[in-house]
């Protein structure tokens, strides 16, 4: 049975996911079989496994850091908010419908066997399980029936490291206040403290560390410096959603929807210094970009309504009329169509006219499509020749089904689907839509593929009349692996890894 180490935090976004990913990499580098685990995750960014199951994106990133294929057992419960008080509930990779917060809160004890089956199965196959908590372990209103913080630590008999974020200020109060609010048996589980995102000279911090250790009666296991390590994020509080661009090269404006999901679709552009990605919420900030990207949404009708009310729809339509490239993915694709019908109340219910940039109608259904895909873009024309016949891999995750309104639609991709007749043969299925300067697709992760991404950037440069310098061409997969190694190196320098091994009784 694997040793269990749990990373808890004083609040959301203190760096629990990052520390967990880094430790998974460290343990893997040291020759141990390690796997991440988070019993319950709440996020609108998710990942589709090879089996077509849905899980939190942070656990997929952590699995990759550990050298493992993402496995839904690493995140048995995923909550995807669809409104201010309700979420779609994903159990072991499959949606079981929407629940209000109170309904889910009351049901949590029923999910403990599912959680422990997933955890024990992983523990049987690994040497170390790195468990990530959620939010704070001392939210008084959530302590009852806790299955993700100290409740999970008790079920897995895990030792706990508590992380605080000094970059937000008040880190000593964060850590000491959390320790004071824990029950005595919970405090006993905490082995030590970690201060994250420190900027400056650690020697200046030493008096505060000594006082903290004295008051908490727990050692500080490390002071992790602020770094620019770039890992995919899943949190709507992500700093990435505040990006304003670097002011150079190709300008991609991403519409920051209220219910934005899978915003990491644009992360791959980060390895190209000649591409600037910025998130915009107001029409005044849209400017004159080379491409507008409308990302996924977990409440497409609500986001379409907001875009209409705040004037963003009109601004995007004006850019489309000037032949600016408008690219929609999943919910963004649906928003660009003629109509969206959620009569099945899959998200929030209702019906609304879309932007009318693409000749498609979308109707939401009860069954969710979750599948990894690969394929090629179609033979495109009207200025899109540069991205024709380009290979890509990605995944689909949607409950809307889009129907073309033209007899001969201009499709965007051919997705290769394996026949269900047992032959193993694949057949191309037409997907997406291209009209004028507008593209819509259900393929998440399409920019991760170097061939397609580089061709798209070249095309945008050509539209400016500029020949692009190719010196920045690179593999996003290789880039991610480099970032995991960088993160592991930072943790080795700033944390007492040997003490962590001794705490787990491994060395």
Order of alpha helices (4+ residues) and beta strands (2+ residues): beta-alpha-beta-beta-beta-beta-alpha-beta-beta-beta-alpha-alpha-beta-alpha-beta-alpha-alpha-beta-alpha-beta-beta-beta-beta-beta-beta-alpha-alpha-beta-alpha-beta-beta-beta-beta-beta-beta-beta-beta-alpha-alpha-alpha
